């Protein structure tokens, strides 16, 4: 520590020898700095404050019904991205700054300058923004800030409308796409159901159809056996009866064969009942008509044969009991034929369902896939339609009430006093800098032309033994002369500090006035 202090004292004593050089350099540099500070051009700052109100009465009321974007985040991003090259070029045109531009180089320099000097400061959660700009002309500073305010408001509203329109266009395109997909899925499902209608009659599944056909077939077979048993019983009873022949009726009366006519009448009644339930192409109807035609042909042949033989005709020539039994037998025969045709039809249906059983799992899988595709497309379509309505409601809500309102709290004005440079601060800083320059000059000179002020320093530098030192005896004249020089130096330093103090006070007074 002692060595450091001794070295420091040696530096100060060496600098003291060149103190006049340092004082002169400080005065010279200080005057240049003071003149430069005084000649700096005045810059005027124009400011404006904007408040963005993101609160709305409709916002909590429309929660869940309309899309509510994060307006605070959008405004914060806008404030950070507003000063961009396109906006600066637009500002140059709006503020008439392009009147002084003569080349592309000038335009680029102006854009760089504006990018550095334009400022947007926010207070955070309060959504209060301050827009400022400094220029050498106060009127131009106001125009720039006014243009920046307009761009800030237009960008906030325009970007929001642009985002909303883009979202609505995208949703509309998706809705059209899903409408097409939904139509295609509905057509595929319709074609599939038409193709496999025989397995989905009345909305019943395959198992229900098989069970129903099996029950109908069993009932038809039971009815057929009952009808056959009844017919067989009538045939056995009819075998024990013999017709009684009566006198022959005149041949010109209406020809009638009771057994054939009875069967034809019974079949005709059965045909009428079938036509009420089925169409002409039904197997029962076709079979009944075929039997009727056969009986009519048989009757015609019988009539011809009896005429050739000269036999008698007429209901009055037969046994009444025998004729009734013949009629009952004809009805039973017709009923048996009808039931047999019904059993044949149900057996064909059962065979068809059994043949389709192999394709049933594949058909069910295809139907499940079609239903799944249809439900997915329908769900997505309904979701997109709901979101489109929500977007439309949001646009109407924003247009009617406004989700974000820009309020100009302090409009830009023409500044009357310059905001820069701060000469009151720069003047003492310039004086202090010049004084430091003088000290640095004395240190450099002391190092360039070193002087040994102590015998220890001489011994350490030369490496030779020091026999002794000779001190000078100061007389009163030299002592007074040294004191006057010291006072003069202190006066020079005090005058330097006083001069900068007076300049600073004068600048402060001029600024106040």
PyMOL commands that set and color helices and strands:
alter all, ss='L'
color gray80, all
select helices_A, chain A and resi 2-17+19-39+57-61+71-81+85-94+97-100+104-117+138-195+197-199+201-203+206-239+258-277+283-309+315-317+320-400+423-448+455-462+476-512
alter helices_A, ss='H'
color red, helices_A
select strands_A, chain A and resi 44-53+119-122+128-135+405-410
alter strands_A, ss='S'
color yellow, strands_A
deselect
rebuild
show_as cartoon
